[in-house]
Amino acid sequence: MSSEKYIGLDVHQATISVAVMDSQGKIIMESILETKASTLLEFLRWTTRQPVRDF
């Protein structure tokens, strides 16, 4: 089974709506995040389970 994930982001001034699908097209997670770099980086770390470089 592939570990690929597809992430959709709908970015607004105060929030980011996020949906994550697996390689089979099944939605595995939906969430609303605050529009803040640290929050988005934390989310990306969670989805990849690997280090993501801070900018």
N, C-alpha and C positions, 0 to 999 in steps of 0.2 A: 504494500500500500504506500502511495506517495505521501510525503510529508508537506507537499506544497500547500500554501494557503493563499487565498485571494482576499485582499482587503479593500473595501469601498469606504471612502470618506466623503461626507457632506459637510463642508466647513462653513461656519457662520461666525459672526463677530464674537459671541459669548460661548458657543458650544460647537462640538464636532460630533455628528452622528456617525457611528462606526458599525460596519457589518463585516464579518469574517466568514468565508466559505472554504470548505476543504476541496480537495482535487476532484471530488465526485459532484460538486455543486451544492452540497448540503450546508445550510447556514449553521455554523457552530457557535457563533457568538454575535450578539448585538448589544450596543451600549451607547451612552451619550457621555462625552468627555468635555471638560472645560477646555476652552481654546487657550492653552498654555503649553509652552515648549516642554517643560518638565513632565507634564501629564502625558503628552503624546509620546515622549521618549520612554516613559515607564510602560505605557501600553505596548510599544514596539518591542521592548525587552521581554515582556510577557509572551507576545505572540511568537517571537523567534527563539526564546530561551537562550539567547546568545547576547554578548555585549553589543550595545549600540553606542556609537561615539557621540558625545555631547558636542553641540556646535556653539 
